[in-house]
Amino acid sequence: MSFISPEFAFAALLFLPLFWSLHSKRTLQLWVLTLSSYLLYSTWSPEGAAILLVYSISMWGCGNLINSIAKEKAWRVLAMSVSLILCTSILLMTKYYDFLRQIAIDTLPGLGLQDFLPLTDFVVPAGISFFTFQAVTYLVWRYRAEKAPSSLLHAAVFLSFWPTLFAGPILRAEDFFKNIQDEEFGLPREVPRAIYLILLGMAQKLVFSSWLADTFVDTAFRYPDALDGLQTGAAIWAYSLQIFLDFSGYSLIVTGLALLLGYRVPANFTQPYLARDLREFWRRWHITLSSFIRDYIYIPLGGSKAGGVRTQINLMLAMLISGIWHGANTTFFVWGALHGAGMLVINAYGKLGLGKMPRVLANALTLLYVAFAWVFFRANSCDSAWQLLQQLAVPPSAFHADVGLLCAFSVVFFFLSAQAATLEAWATGIFERAWGWRLVTMICLLSFGVVQLCPSGIPSFIYYRF
């Protein structure tokens, strides 16, 4: 059941009043929240829900084991290491096993070795990449915290929290449990802002992202040798806009839904296409993933304190992991490598002391490089990506009106991006003043308008794949 489906809207209208009514009974409210998460997950995959339940029980048990031997540091470190291996093993086995097996089939015979990995058929639970990373934060938190909630309910509600279960943002255990201990948790907060975020997210996904996909992107990547250079360039840029509007739209929707539950989800995007370089881009794009990679991978590897060469190696490893986290395909590896290489070039440029580029030029170069890398992220194979890129050299056969429309859309997009905070404050103020039946009327009219402008059917979010 998608967050943008009529079925979900109906279920939410029934669930939220029930959830709010249990505010004075915190434990019962958390159990109801957990049960609703599993029911929602079961509409996608009953097997996945069962796997998540077993996984949550396992992580809870690992956390208790880590805390139970707190006085024995060596044993505690061992317990933590084993727990992290168990935590990530299900992700590696279900999502990457076939990918690794194919690599073995392709390379081992050439080395005179026998392929020994059997063919399997694993169920890949929806959102596994997201709840695995959340489980890592849970184990680290249980390792570091002197007093941490240790009930199975706490582990279950954290790993199955339905607003972020399928595609993030990635939550951290310490922040999550501080939030749910707040007296306001379980009651709607910042309602006007929540309404604005949900409506804006729906518009971004259902109207604009879907239009870009249908008009430019899907055909180009399905038939990479069918378009001329102008159409190909438009498709590449359109996908850059599509993936932002799609994933940002999703993040806005779940942020608004979480606020209705009384929970503040961390920001996942802050206008990344206004960034002047790749470092700034990653501080603005998929913030919860980039900060996780920084805090749980890059810094433990040594970060920037391990010397110049080691720092660059750590940076490249972090970006490669960020890439392959998205999927078991060499295209994601190449995408991560491109961003890693771009980071290294930026670091080298800074050490040369050449000074900052003009903002417009720096932003344009960053956008071009990001759009180029997105080709590998979207393509089914590296060969397909290169085939599409080669089409850029094909002279345009005619004027394409859709390309002009895309240019106009891009101008409006950047203008609104620069004014995002002002627009949010303005719209939220309108919703605050239009309380009662006027607010309900506005919500219905705006929702109806979005539905009328969107294509038929319920499009899937891009990041549901990961």
PyMOL commands that set and color helices and strands:
alter all, ss='L'
color gray80, all
select helices_A, chain A and resi 6-21+26-44+46-68+73-95+97-107+109-111+128-144+152-160+173-180+191-222+229-260+272-274+278-284+287-298+308-325+330-351+359-378+382-393+401-418+420-433+437-453+462-465
alter helices_A, ss='H'
color red, helices_A
deselect
rebuild
show_as cartoon
